[in-house]
Amino acid sequence: MSKFILKKSDGFSAIAMVMMLFLLTSVLLTEFRRTSLSTQKRTVVDKQHYQNKNYALSAIQWALTLEWELPDNTWYCKKHPTSLFYACIKLATLSNNNYTVIKGQSGEFTYYHLANYRQGRLKIEHGHWLDYCPQKRQADCE
């Protein structure tokens, strides 16, 4: 009969173990939630980054499909009707002034391409894609 008699300290140990398990589980779930939210935020930022990059490149291709006025020394821009990117053109200030600069812009990305202007349309020069402004002065790029 003495085998089945419980001491007062036995119940306390069981409760302490359950509380420790509860505390550990709570800490792990909280950390998992924090990590999950951080990963979700980073995914959204990365998606926006790549989307803006692709939009800026698409803006240059879109500019080739449009009719433009004769370019001069100021930027002439058009905004895409359904997307968040701009296409702009300007007469290049290079030594060979037969070029027009196309600027594709979306978010923090800006890409440039040299093209020839012919009868309201732009014809790209292959190999003249740039991720920097080809103008001589930085002020001509803005």
N, C-alpha and C positions, 0 to 999 in steps of 0.2 A: 503494500500500500504506500509505502513511502516513495516509491518511484514516481507516482503520479501527482505529487504535490509540487506546485509551481512556486517559485520564489518571486517576490515582488520585482526584482531586477530583470527577470526574463521578459516581461511585457514591455518594459522600457527599452530594452535592446531591440526588440522587434519594431517598435514605433520609431526608434532612432534610425534603424536601417531603412524603413519605408520613407521617412523624411529625407534621408540622404539621397535615396534613389529619386525621389520627387525633385529635389533641388538640382541634382545632376542632369536629369531629363529637361528641366526648365532651362538651365543654362545652355544645354546643347541645342534645344529648339530655338532659343533666342538668337544664338550665334548663327544657326542655319538660316533663320529669317533675315538677319542682317546681311549675310553673304549673298543670299538669293536676291534681295533688293538691290544690292550693289552691282551684281551681275546684270540684272535687268536694266538698270540705269546705264551701265556701260554699253550694253547691246543697243539701246536706243541712240546713244551718242555716236557709236560706230556706224549704225545704219544711216543716220543723218549725214555723217561725214562722207560716206561713200555715195550716198544719193546726191549730195551737192557736187561732188567731183564729177559724177556722170552727167548731171544736168549742165554743168559748165561745158563739158565736151559736147554735149548734145546741142547746146546753144550755137556753137560754131557750125555744125551741120545744118541746123535750122536756118541760120543766116544765109546759107547758100540757096535755100529754096525761096527766099523772099526777093521782092523787087525793091531796090534802094535808089534813093536820089544820088546824084553825083556827089561823092565824098569830098569834104573840104578839111580844114584844119581843126574842126571841132567834132567831138563824138556825137554821132547820131545813133540813138538806141531804140530798140523795140523790145517790148516785154512779151513773152510767150503767153497766149491767152489762158492756158490751163495749168501751166507749170510755173515754178518760181525761179525762172532764169531769164537773163537778158542777153541779147545779141547787139553788139555795137560795131559801127565801122567808123574809120577815120583815115584820111589820106596819110600815108606814111611819110615821115620826115627823114628818109634814108637818102643816100647819095643818088641812087636810082629811084626817082620819084614816081615810077610806074606802079607802085604797089599800094594796095589798100590794106590796112590792118583790121582784121576781124577780132573782136574781143568777146569771148563767151564768159559769162559771170553767173555764179550761183553761190550764195552763202559766202564762205571765206575763199572760194576757189575762183581764180581768173586764169583763163588760157587765151593764147593769141595764135593767130594764123595769118600768114601773108597771102594775099589774093590779088587777082587782077580784076578791075571793074570794066565790064563790057556791056553796054546797052541795058543798064539797070540791073544787071546780074553780076554776081561774084563768081569767079572761077578760081579755085584754089591752086596754089603752086605746091606740088608734092614735095615733101621734105622741109617745108617751111612752118611746121607746127612748133610752137614755143610755149614754155611754161613761164616765160618772163617777157616783159614788154620790149619790143625791138626798137622803140623810139630812142633817139639820141639822148634826150633829156627826160628825166623821171617825171617832170611836170606834164609832159605830153602824154603820159600814160593814164593820167587821172581824169 
